[in-house]
Amino acid sequence: MDKLRNVAIIAHVDHGKTTLVDEMLKQSGVYRENQEIVDRVMDSNDLERERGITIMAKNTAVWYGDTKINIVDTPGHADFGGEVERILKMVNGVILLVDAAEGPMPQTRFVLSRALELGHRVIVVLNKIDRPDQRIHEVVDEELELLMDLDATDEQLDSPMLFCSGRNGTASYSPEVAGTDLKPLFETILEYIPAPEMDEDAPFQMLVSSIDYNEYVGRIAIGRIERGVVKQNQEIEVCNYHTPDAPTMKAKAVSLYQFDGLSRVPVTEAGAGNIIAMSGIGDITIGDTICARGFAEPIEFVKIGAPTLEMTFSVNDSPFAGQEGKFVTSRQISERLRRETLKDVSLRVSEVEGSTDSFNVAGRGEMSLSILIETMRREGYEFQVSPPRVLYKEIDGKTCEPIERVVVDVPQEAMGSVMEKLGARKGEFVQMTPVGSRMKLEFLVPSRGLFGYRNEFLTDTKGEGILASVYDSYAPYKGDIARRSTGSLIAFETGEAVAYGIWNAQERGAMFITPGTKVYGGMVIGVGNKSDDVPVNVCRTKHLTNTRASGSDEALRLVPPKQLSLEQCLEFLADDELLEVTPKNLRLRKRILDHSLRMKMLMRNR
């Protein structure tokens, strides 16, 4: 058992976890000499590769000498925080990665506090030390302050510190000495992270910390064997710490796999301390304990955080419904959403009361829900979604809402506008720290106050600001927050947009469409200059006359349209609007398409 180490790599988003794992795989000889290697190999799905983020935690294993090191690459985004909490149960120590320029960020604090609570040993790695704007010595101090702030023990405060460049695959014990390879990191893992202390003679017991899903075998449970040995086809039973009175589920360990490099290797048995994957249990979920038959003894487990945000997914009912999607019915959408809950345990799906074709989908944040929407549209689904809304809770008779801890890193000249905007969104200022020529500001902001803010933030900071947020707590309702100060430009009739119609409409605001775009009555085609919605006719053509003035046929000058990404569309949505999602298009629309009906509703609500 001395020849085994289990570690997780934890860090804030974009601090270089996946790139470092790449180099560890390369330098431990996982690849054949002639094998083609892709960057960030652990980010295996298309969306992860495009966005440069890790969404699902991944397992891999490398050999250093005759020691096997199981490595778990965890997501850094706050929306996938549920993943991180569970993974830490599988390991005996963590590698905490900190960007040598940015320093500790909100997610660094969140994941480190979880690791310290579990008593894990920590190896602090300052990454990206080759950045021209690195500030190694200040970041070392910030890291020690963070450890003290989180009540680390004396041993944890004495954690070894390494200086790495994940991209170049180098590590060293001192910032003054350049490293040549990752040998210091491997050596530190072997010396400092303890081997798992396990009892192989006791009855088998394993906590499920992660779930994979496969179309052929269903759910695959991943976890570390706490004690005992499991053999293929062994009779097992499943219990859960949070439901002690529920009957245990009987099953059989159909297949067992261990991790080796990037592949899963089938094995016939596995002993305590190993991280394994097991298939054959239908309704297994994260937090369940798998035990030998007759020895049901659940392991204590942190309950997965409840969702804080909800959106309604429904069948597309626009005039263009069914033209572009392959899966369009409520049954197909419902099945796909239920299938997602098998993989993502922080997601909740429920039917909307009184409706057969709408489903409420609740998750940890806008990011996780937008990734689900993007994944579904790429698979050929067509549907429409409502604006995101927060989930309130009754606590001690008071209505409470989710609060996010927001850290912004901005140029000093942008500080005033950021503080003003977040103040208007009921943000509570916590602290300010100068970082070179920039400022790091911390706020506590209601989750709903951040809807639609990221675009404004980038504009206010001229694209130089960094904004990161992590769920903090529920607090009493902070009062009304104004969402959007401008109205929408709405197509008045169905048809094809023409240059003359757009030219006439563009003085009312910024357009989202180009000539030739098909539109329908009630579709949102731009953002207005004023606070009220304005109907415009972009299908209107020029009337020909038999007399022509000399300047009447000059070329029409069209302003290039504003092209919105999926996240920007979700941020833009007003309460009475929906987003129509198809494999080819994203269309904003009013809930009530008919202009006269919409006006009647507006008058009634006033």
KAHU-V855659 format. One record per residue. RES is the residue in one small letter. PHI is phi in radians with two decimals (999 if undefined). NEAR is the number of other ideal C-beta (glycine too) atoms within 10 Angstrom. Layout:
BEGIN
res->RES phi->PHI near->NEAR
res->RES phi->PHI near->NEAR
END
This chain:
BEGIN
res->m phi->999 near->12
res->d phi->-1.15 near->10
res->k phi->-1.61 near->13
res->l phi->-2.46 near->19
res->r phi->-2.35 near->25
res->n phi->-2.08 near->23
res->v phi->-2.28 near->21
res->a phi->-2.02 near->26
res->i phi->-1.77 near->28
res->i phi->-2.13 near->29
res->a phi->-3.06 near->28
res->h phi->-1.27 near->28
res->v phi->-1.02 near->20
res->d phi->1.23 near->19
res->h phi->-1.68 near->28
res->g phi->1.79 near->24
res->k phi->-1.10 near->27
res->t phi->-1.16 near->24
res->t phi->-1.14 near->21
res->l phi->-1.14 near->26
res->v phi->-1.07 near->24
res->d phi->-0.90 near->22
res->e phi->-1.19 near->21
res->m phi->-1.11 near->24
res->l phi->-1.15 near->20
res->k phi->-1.11 near->15
res->q phi->-1.37 near->17
res->s phi->-1.69 near->19
res->g phi->1.35 near->12
res->v phi->-1.22 near->19
res->y phi->-1.58 near->14
res->r phi->-1.25 near->8
res->e phi->-1.07 near->5
res->n phi->-1.69 near->5
res->q phi->-1.43 near->7
res->e phi->-1.27 near->6
res->i phi->-2.05 near->11
res->v phi->-1.77 near->9
res->d phi->-1.25 near->10
res->r phi->0.83 near->17
res->v phi->-1.10 near->19
res->m phi->-1.24 near->22
res->d phi->-1.41 near->24
res->s phi->-1.53 near->14
res->n phi->-1.67 near->11
res->d phi->-0.97 near->11
res->l phi->-1.12 near->14
res->e phi->-1.10 near->19
res->r phi->-1.22 near->14
res->e phi->-1.18 near->10
res->r phi->-1.51 near->14
res->g phi->1.20 near->12
res->i phi->-2.26 near->19
res->t phi->-1.71 near->25
res->i phi->-1.81 near->21
res->m phi->-1.90 near->19
res->a phi->-1.14 near->22
res->k phi->-2.18 near->23
res->n phi->-1.93 near->25
res->t phi->-2.62 near->21
res->a phi->-2.54 near->25
res->v phi->-2.21 near->23
res->w phi->-1.88 near->14
res->y phi->-2.13 near->19
res->g phi->1.13 near->10
res->d phi->-1.85 near->7
res->t phi->-1.84 near->15
res->k phi->-1.63 near->18
res->i phi->-1.97 near->20
res->n phi->-1.42 near->25
res->i phi->-2.06 near->26
res->v phi->-1.99 near->28
res->d phi->-1.62 near->24
res->t phi->-1.84 near->25
res->p phi->-1.28 near->27
res->g phi->-1.76 near->27
res->h phi->-1.28 near->24
res->a phi->-1.02 near->22
res->d phi->-1.13 near->24
res->f phi->-1.88 near->24
res->g phi->-1.05 near->24
res->g phi->-1.02 near->23
res->e phi->-1.08 near->24
res->v phi->-1.13 near->23
res->e phi->-0.98 near->23
res->r phi->-1.27 near->26
res->i phi->-1.10 near->25
res->l phi->-1.10 near->21
res->k phi->-1.21 near->22
res->m phi->-1.50 near->23
res->v phi->-2.01 near->27
res->n phi->-1.87 near->21
res->g phi->-2.91 near->19
res->v phi->-2.29 near->28
res->i phi->-1.80 near->26
res->l phi->-1.65 near->26
res->l phi->-1.69 near->25
res->v phi->-2.27 near->26
res->d phi->-1.16 near->21
res->a phi->-1.22 near->26
res->a phi->-1.82 near->21
res->e phi->-1.34 near->24
res->g phi->1.32 near->23
res->p phi->-1.10 near->23
res->m phi->-2.08 near->22
res->p phi->-0.96 near->20
res->q phi->-1.24 near->26
res->t phi->-1.02 near->27
res->r phi->-1.09 near->17
res->f phi->-1.09 near->20
res->v phi->-1.25 near->27
res->l phi->-1.17 near->27
res->s phi->-1.08 near->14
res->r phi->-1.13 near->21
res->a phi->-1.16 near->23
res->l phi->-1.18 near->17
res->e phi->-1.04 near->13
res->l phi->-1.40 near->13
res->g phi->1.32 near->10
res->h phi->-1.26 near->21
res->r phi->-1.37 near->17
res->v phi->-2.14 near->25
res->i phi->-1.85 near->21
res->v phi->-1.55 near->21
res->v phi->-2.09 near->26
res->l phi->-1.49 near->25
res->n phi->-1.78 near->26
res->k phi->1.06 near->22
res->i phi->-1.25 near->24
res->d phi->-1.54 near->14
res->r phi->-1.17 near->15
res->p phi->-1.12 near->5
res->d phi->-1.73 near->11
res->q phi->-1.11 near->20
res->r phi->-2.41 near->16
res->i phi->-0.93 near->14
res->h phi->-1.17 near->10
res->e phi->-1.15 near->14
res->v phi->-1.17 near->22
res->v phi->-1.05 near->18
res->d phi->-1.11 near->11
res->e phi->-1.06 near->19
res->e phi->-1.16 near->21
res->l phi->-1.16 near->15
res->e phi->-1.08 near->11
res->l phi->-1.10 near->19
res->l phi->-1.07 near->21
res->m phi->-1.20 near->11
res->d phi->-1.07 near->12
res->l phi->-1.62 near->15
res->d phi->0.99 near->11
res->a phi->-1.19 near->19
res->t phi->-1.28 near->10
res->d phi->-1.02 near->6
res->e phi->-1.15 near->10
res->q phi->-1.19 near->18
res->l phi->-1.17 near->12
res->d phi->-1.58 near->11
res->s phi->-1.07 near->19
res->p phi->-1.16 near->16
res->m phi->-2.18 near->19
res->l phi->-2.10 near->22
res->f phi->-2.14 near->24
res->c phi->-2.17 near->26
res->s phi->-2.19 near->24
res->g phi->-1.03 near->24
res->r phi->-1.19 near->16
res->n phi->-1.54 near->17
res->g phi->1.20 near->19
res->t phi->-2.20 near->20
res->a phi->-2.52 near->28
res->s phi->-2.54 near->19
res->y phi->-1.49 near->14
res->s phi->-2.37 near->11
res->p phi->-1.19 near->17
res->e phi->-1.40 near->8
res->v phi->-1.83 near->10
res->a phi->-1.32 near->13
res->g phi->-1.44 near->20
res->t phi->-2.00 near->12
res->d phi->-2.70 near->14
res->l phi->-1.66 near->24
res->k phi->-0.96 near->14
res->p phi->-1.01 near->20
res->l phi->-1.19 near->24
res->f phi->-1.05 near->20
res->e phi->-1.08 near->15
res->t phi->-1.13 near->19
res->i phi->-1.06 near->22
res->l phi->-1.14 near->15
res->e phi->-1.34 near->9
res->y phi->-1.73 near->15
res->i phi->-1.44 near->21
res->p phi->-1.28 near->12
res->a phi->-1.25 near->15
res->p phi->-1.09 near->21
res->e phi->-1.64 near->9
res->m phi->-2.37 near->18
res->d phi->-1.91 near->12
res->e phi->-1.41 near->13
res->d phi->-1.55 near->8
res->a phi->-1.33 near->15
res->p phi->-1.10 near->15
res->f phi->-1.02 near->23
res->q phi->-2.64 near->23
res->m phi->-2.57 near->29
res->l phi->-1.62 near->22
res->v phi->-1.44 near->27
res->s phi->-1.83 near->24
res->s phi->-2.65 near->22
res->i phi->-2.22 near->21
res->d phi->-1.95 near->18
res->y phi->-2.37 near->13
res->n phi->-2.37 near->9
res->e phi->-0.99 near->6
res->y phi->-1.52 near->5
res->v phi->-1.93 near->12
res->g phi->1.40 near->15
res->r phi->-1.29 near->19
res->i phi->-2.08 near->20
res->a phi->-1.53 near->24
res->i phi->-2.10 near->24
res->g phi->-3.02 near->26
res->r phi->-1.78 near->21
res->i phi->-1.27 near->23
res->e phi->-1.34 near->21
res->r phi->-2.78 near->20
res->g phi->1.36 near->20
res->v phi->-2.28 near->17
res->v phi->-2.03 near->24
res->k phi->-2.02 near->13
res->q phi->-1.03 near->16
res->n phi->1.18 near->12
res->q phi->-1.24 near->17
res->e phi->-1.29 near->11
res->i phi->-2.34 near->23
res->e phi->-2.43 near->18
res->v phi->-2.06 near->21
res->c phi->-2.37 near->18
res->n phi->-2.43 near->17
res->y phi->-1.07 near->16
res->h phi->-1.47 near->13
res->t phi->-2.27 near->11
res->p phi->-1.15 near->9
res->d phi->-1.52 near->4
res->a phi->-1.24 near->9
res->p phi->-1.16 near->9
res->t phi->-1.30 near->17
res->m phi->-1.75 near->17
res->k phi->-1.54 near->11
res->a phi->-2.75 near->19
res->k phi->-2.37 near->12
res->a phi->-1.38 near->24
res->v phi->-1.15 near->14
res->s phi->-2.33 near->16
res->l phi->-2.13 near->23
res->y phi->-2.36 near->19
res->q phi->-1.96 near->18
res->f phi->-1.60 near->22
res->d phi->-2.52 near->16
res->g phi->1.08 near->16
res->l phi->-1.69 near->15
res->s phi->-2.00 near->11
res->r phi->-1.78 near->19
res->v phi->-1.84 near->11
res->p phi->-1.14 near->10
res->v phi->-2.29 near->16
res->t phi->-1.64 near->10
res->e phi->-2.68 near->13
res->a phi->-2.55 near->23
res->g phi->-1.89 near->16
res->a phi->-0.93 near->23
res->g phi->1.65 near->22
res->n phi->-1.36 near->25
res->i phi->-1.67 near->25
res->i phi->-2.27 near->23
res->a phi->-2.03 near->20
res->m phi->-2.37 near->26
res->s phi->-1.98 near->18
res->g phi->2.10 near->19
res->i phi->-1.96 near->23
res->g phi->-1.02 near->9
res->d phi->-1.77 near->11
res->i phi->-1.16 near->22
res->t phi->-2.44 near->16
res->i phi->-1.12 near->22
res->g phi->1.73 near->22
res->d phi->-1.26 near->26
res->t phi->-1.96 near->22
res->i phi->-1.74 near->26
res->c phi->-2.23 near->24
res->a phi->-1.14 near->22
res->r phi->-0.97 near->15
res->g phi->1.62 near->9
res->f phi->-2.20 near->14
res->a phi->-1.16 near->19
res->e phi->-2.54 near->14
res->p phi->-1.22 near->19
res->i phi->-1.70 near->19
res->e phi->-1.09 near->10
res->f phi->-2.63 near->19
res->v phi->-1.19 near->16
res->k phi->-1.13 near->9
res->i phi->-1.19 near->18
res->g phi->-0.97 near->12
res->a phi->-1.25 near->15
res->p phi->-1.10 near->20
res->t phi->-2.03 near->23
res->l phi->-2.41 near->23
res->e phi->-2.43 near->17
res->m phi->-2.38 near->22
res->t phi->-1.80 near->17
res->f phi->-1.71 near->26
res->s phi->-2.49 near->18
res->v phi->-1.14 near->21
res->n phi->-1.20 near->23
res->d phi->-2.13 near->13
res->s phi->-1.38 near->18
res->p phi->-1.04 near->14
res->f phi->-1.73 near->18
res->a phi->-1.04 near->16
res->g phi->1.39 near->13
res->q phi->-1.46 near->14
res->e phi->-2.11 near->17
res->g phi->-1.61 near->22
res->k phi->-1.64 near->10
res->f phi->-2.02 near->16
res->v phi->-2.23 near->18
res->t phi->-1.51 near->14
res->s phi->-1.13 near->17
res->r phi->-1.13 near->11
res->q phi->-1.15 near->17
res->i phi->-1.16 near->23
res->s phi->-1.07 near->18
res->e phi->-1.08 near->12
res->r phi->-1.16 near->18
res->l phi->-1.17 near->20
res->r phi->-1.11 near->12
res->r phi->-1.14 near->12
res->e phi->-1.14 near->17
res->t phi->-1.19 near->14
res->l phi->-1.18 near->16
res->k phi->-1.58 near->12
res->d phi->-1.89 near->21
res->v phi->-1.38 near->16
res->s phi->-1.54 near->23
res->l phi->-1.69 near->20
res->r phi->-2.18 near->15
res->v phi->-2.14 near->17
res->s phi->-2.48 near->11
res->e phi->-1.39 near->13
res->v phi->-1.36 near->14
res->e phi->-1.02 near->7
res->g phi->1.34 near->6
res->s phi->-2.37 near->13
res->t phi->-1.77 near->11
res->d phi->-2.10 near->17
res->s phi->-2.27 near->19
res->f phi->-2.37 near->21
res->n phi->-1.51 near->20
res->v phi->-2.04 near->24
res->a phi->-1.92 near->18
res->g phi->-2.51 near->25
res->r phi->-1.42 near->25
res->g phi->-3.13 near->24
res->e phi->-1.01 near->19
res->m phi->-1.06 near->20
res->s phi->-1.15 near->23
res->l phi->-1.27 near->23
res->s phi->-1.20 near->22
res->i phi->-1.20 near->23
res->l phi->-1.10 near->20
res->i phi->-1.06 near->22
res->e phi->-1.12 near->19
res->t phi->-1.10 near->16
res->m phi->-1.14 near->22
res->r phi->-1.18 near->20
res->r phi->-1.21 near->11
res->e phi->-1.45 near->12
res->g phi->1.80 near->14
res->y phi->-1.50 near->22
res->e phi->-2.24 near->27
res->f phi->-2.86 near->28
res->q phi->-2.28 near->21
res->v phi->-2.21 near->23
res->s phi->-1.55 near->21
res->p phi->-1.11 near->20
res->p phi->-1.15 near->22
res->r phi->-2.41 near->16
res->v phi->-1.45 near->17
res->l phi->-1.71 near->16
res->y phi->-1.52 near->14
res->k phi->-2.31 near->13
res->e phi->-1.57 near->8
res->i phi->-2.20 near->11
res->d phi->0.90 near->6
res->g phi->1.35 near->5
res->k phi->-1.94 near->11
res->t phi->-1.36 near->11
res->c phi->-2.08 near->16
res->e phi->-2.25 near->19
res->p phi->-1.25 near->22
res->i phi->-2.02 near->24
res->e phi->-1.85 near->23
res->r phi->-1.57 near->20
res->v phi->-1.93 near->25
res->v phi->-2.04 near->24
res->v phi->-2.06 near->22
res->d phi->-2.07 near->20
res->v phi->-2.35 near->24
res->p phi->-1.09 near->14
res->q phi->-1.01 near->11
res->e phi->-1.22 near->12
res->a phi->-1.61 near->19
res->m phi->-1.04 near->18
res->g phi->-1.06 near->11
res->s phi->-1.18 near->15
res->v phi->-1.16 near->24
res->m phi->-1.13 near->18
res->e phi->-1.14 near->11
res->k phi->-1.14 near->15
res->l phi->-1.23 near->23
res->g phi->-1.11 near->14
res->a phi->-1.15 near->12
res->r phi->-1.68 near->22
res->k phi->1.15 near->19
res->g phi->-1.33 near->24
res->e phi->-1.88 near->14
res->f phi->-1.24 near->13
res->v phi->-1.87 near->12
res->q phi->-2.78 near->9
res->m phi->-2.38 near->11
res->t phi->-2.31 near->13
res->p phi->-1.27 near->9
res->v phi->-2.27 near->16
res->g phi->1.09 near->10
res->s phi->-1.59 near->9
res->r phi->-1.98 near->19
res->m phi->-2.19 near->19
res->k phi->-1.87 near->19
res->l phi->-2.02 near->20
res->e phi->-2.13 near->15
res->f phi->-2.34 near->23
res->l phi->-1.96 near->18
res->v phi->-2.18 near->23
res->p phi->-1.02 near->21
res->s phi->-0.93 near->21
res->r phi->-1.20 near->23
res->g phi->-1.23 near->24
res->l phi->-1.56 near->22
res->f phi->-1.04 near->22
res->g phi->1.37 near->19
res->y phi->-1.56 near->21
res->r phi->-1.03 near->16
res->n phi->-1.11 near->14
res->e phi->-1.05 near->14
res->f phi->-1.05 near->21
res->l phi->-1.13 near->13
res->t phi->-1.14 near->12
res->d phi->-1.11 near->19
res->t phi->-1.79 near->21
res->k phi->0.94 near->11
res->g phi->1.37 near->8
res->e phi->-1.71 near->13
res->g phi->-1.43 near->19
res->i phi->-2.06 near->15
res->l phi->-2.15 near->18
res->a phi->-2.35 near->21
res->s phi->-2.40 near->24
res->v phi->-2.52 near->21
res->y phi->-1.04 near->21
res->d phi->-1.89 near->16
res->s phi->-3.00 near->10
res->y phi->-1.71 near->17
res->a phi->-2.43 near->15
res->p phi->-0.93 near->12
res->y phi->-0.90 near->13
res->k phi->-1.61 near->18
res->g phi->1.81 near->7
res->d phi->-1.23 near->8
res->i phi->-2.18 near->15
res->a phi->-1.23 near->8
res->r phi->-1.42 near->16
res->r phi->-2.23 near->16
res->s phi->-1.51 near->7
res->t phi->-1.94 near->16
res->g phi->-1.56 near->19
res->s phi->-1.82 near->25
res->l phi->-1.65 near->26
res->i phi->-2.08 near->24
res->a phi->-1.11 near->28
res->f phi->-1.57 near->21
res->e phi->-2.48 near->15
res->t phi->-1.54 near->15
res->g phi->2.82 near->17
res->e phi->-1.98 near->12
res->a phi->-1.18 near->22
res->v phi->-2.07 near->19
res->a phi->-1.04 near->17
res->y phi->-1.13 near->17
res->g phi->-1.12 near->25
res->i phi->-1.17 near->24
res->w phi->-1.04 near->18
res->n phi->-1.19 near->16
res->a phi->-1.44 near->24
res->q phi->-1.20 near->19
res->e phi->-1.26 near->9
res->r phi->-1.46 near->17
res->g phi->2.87 near->20
res->a phi->-1.57 near->15
res->m phi->-1.59 near->23
res->f phi->-1.83 near->22
res->i phi->-2.13 near->23
res->t phi->-2.06 near->13
res->p phi->-0.98 near->16
res->g phi->1.70 near->9
res->t phi->-1.25 near->19
res->k phi->-1.37 near->16
res->v phi->-2.27 near->25
res->y phi->-2.35 near->16
res->g phi->-1.01 near->19
res->g phi->1.71 near->23
res->m phi->-1.43 near->26
res->v phi->-1.46 near->25
res->i phi->-2.05 near->25
res->g phi->-3.09 near->25
res->v phi->-1.98 near->19
res->g phi->-1.39 near->18
res->n phi->-1.46 near->13
res->k phi->-1.92 near->11
res->s phi->-1.40 near->10
res->d phi->-1.58 near->9
res->d phi->-1.23 near->20
res->v phi->-2.21 near->16
res->p phi->-1.36 near->17
res->v phi->-2.29 near->22
res->n phi->-1.86 near->16
res->v phi->-1.57 near->28
res->c phi->-1.65 near->19
res->r phi->-1.31 near->18
res->t phi->-1.77 near->10
res->k phi->-1.38 near->14
res->h phi->-1.33 near->6
res->l phi->-1.47 near->6
res->t phi->-2.15 near->8
res->n phi->-1.46 near->4
res->t phi->-2.05 near->5
res->r phi->-2.19 near->9
res->a phi->-1.42 near->7
res->s phi->-1.09 near->6
res->g phi->-1.70 near->6
res->s phi->-1.32 near->9
res->d phi->-1.88 near->9
res->e phi->-1.15 near->7
res->a phi->-1.08 near->6
res->l phi->-1.44 near->14
res->r phi->-1.66 near->8
res->l phi->-1.80 near->14
res->v phi->-1.33 near->11
res->p phi->-0.98 near->8
res->p phi->-1.26 near->17
res->k phi->-1.49 near->14
res->q phi->-1.78 near->10
res->l phi->-1.72 near->17
res->s phi->-1.38 near->12
res->l phi->-1.04 near->16
res->e phi->-1.07 near->16
res->q phi->-1.16 near->14
res->c phi->-1.07 near->22
res->l phi->-1.12 near->23
res->e phi->-1.22 near->22
res->f phi->-1.29 near->23
res->l phi->-0.92 near->23
res->a phi->-1.53 near->18
res->d phi->-1.08 near->10
res->d phi->-1.74 near->15
res->e phi->-2.12 near->20
res->l phi->-2.29 near->23
res->l phi->-1.95 near->22
res->e phi->-1.56 near->22
res->v phi->-1.96 near->23
res->t phi->-2.27 near->22
res->p phi->-1.03 near->15
res->k phi->-1.84 near->9
res->n phi->-2.41 near->14
res->l phi->-2.05 near->19
res->r phi->-2.12 near->23
res->l phi->-1.52 near->22
res->r phi->-2.64 near->27
res->k phi->-1.42 near->21
res->r phi->-1.03 near->14
res->i phi->-1.72 near->15
res->l phi->-1.34 near->19
res->d phi->-1.22 near->12
res->h phi->-1.08 near->17
res->s phi->-1.18 near->8
res->l phi->-1.11 near->12
res->r phi->-1.11 near->18
res->m phi->-1.12 near->13
res->k phi->-1.08 near->12
res->m phi->-1.08 near->14
res->l phi->-1.10 near->13
res->m phi->-1.14 near->8
res->r phi->-1.16 near->7
res->n phi->-1.34 near->7
res->r phi->-1.37 near->5
END
